Amino acid sequence: MLLVRLYLSEADHGRKHNLMDEIMEVLHDQHRVHGVTVFRGIAGFGAKGVVHSADLLRLTARLPLVVEFFDEPETVQTALTALEPLIPSGHVVSWPVKVRVAAN
């Protein structure tokens, strides 16, 4: 299996609507990957070094998001090819993983 992380911001927009929603549509509806989780960060910064954080004085919708998914390498590669036009360059990391299945 391959595990993939996509690094985004809440403020990122796709072609039609929110980028996270478009990514979820590709992964769920089009490629049916095994599992997807979206994490919302409380703070972070990107290549420009601008820090975005959750704080009461700054009600921001620019917090970091991490979309994580896994599947067989062929499925992951096909999904990443479909996502490539949506995701900024350098915002995707992946590595091989072992999936543990409980013996019944």
C-alpha positions in Angstrom: 0.0 0.0 0.0 1.0 3.6 -0.5 0.1 6.4 2.0 -0.3 10.0 0.6 -0.5 13.4 2.3 -1.7 16.5 0.5 -0.9 19.8 2.2 -3.5 22.5 1.7 -5.1 25.6 3.2 -8.7 26.0 4.1 -8.7 29.0 1.8 -7.6 27.0 -1.3 -10.1 26.9 -4.1 -10.4 24.4 -6.9 -12.0 24.8 -10.3 -15.6 24.7 -9.1 -15.6 25.1 -5.3 -13.5 24.5 -2.2 -10.3 22.5 -3.1 -10.8 20.0 -0.2 -14.3 19.2 -1.5 -13.0 18.6 -5.0 -10.2 16.4 -3.7 -12.7 14.4 -1.7 -14.9 14.0 -4.8 -12.0 12.7 -6.8 -10.8 10.3 -4.1 -14.3 9.0 -3.1 -16.5 9.2 -6.2 -14.0 8.7 -9.0 -11.3 6.4 -7.5 -12.9 4.8 -4.5 -9.6 4.8 -2.5 -9.5 2.7 0.7 -9.5 5.5 3.2 -9.3 9.3 3.4 -8.9 11.5 6.5 -8.7 15.3 6.6 -6.9 16.9 9.4 -7.3 20.6 10.3 -4.3 22.2 11.8 -4.3 24.8 14.6 -1.2 26.5 13.1 1.2 26.3 10.2 3.1 28.1 7.6 4.1 27.4 4.0 6.9 28.3 1.6 6.3 32.0 2.0 6.7 31.8 5.8 3.4 33.4 6.7 2.1 31.9 10.0 -1.6 31.1 10.1 -3.0 30.1 13.5 -6.3 29.6 15.2 -6.8 32.4 17.7 -9.8 34.4 18.9 -8.4 37.7 17.7 -7.9 36.5 14.2 -10.9 34.6 12.9 -9.2 33.2 9.9 -10.2 30.5 7.4 -6.6 30.1 6.2 -5.6 27.2 8.6 -3.7 24.3 7.3 -5.4 21.1 6.1 -3.8 17.7 5.5 -5.6 15.2 3.3 -4.3 11.7 3.9 -5.3 8.6 1.9 -4.0 5.1 1.2 -4.6 2.4 -1.3 -2.8 0.0 -3.7 0.1 1.7 -5.6 -1.8 1.6 -8.9 -4.9 3.2 -7.5 -2.9 5.9 -5.8 -1.0 6.7 -9.0 -4.2 7.0 -10.9 -5.8 9.2 -8.3 -2.7 11.4 -8.1 -2.7 11.8 -11.9 -6.3 13.1 -11.6 -5.4 15.4 -8.7 -2.3 16.8 -10.2 -3.9 19.8 -11.9 -5.6 20.7 -8.6 -2.7 20.4 -6.1 0.2 23.0 -6.0 3.6 21.5 -6.9 5.5 20.3 -3.9 2.4 19.8 -1.7 2.2 16.0 -2.0 4.3 13.4 -0.1 3.9 9.6 -0.2 5.6 6.5 1.2 5.0 2.8 1.3 3.1 1.4 4.3 2.0 -2.0 5.6 -1.7 -2.4 6.5 -2.2 -4.7 9.4 -5.3 -6.9 9.3 -6.6 -8.5 12.4 -6.7 -12.3 12.2 -10.2 -13.7 12.9 
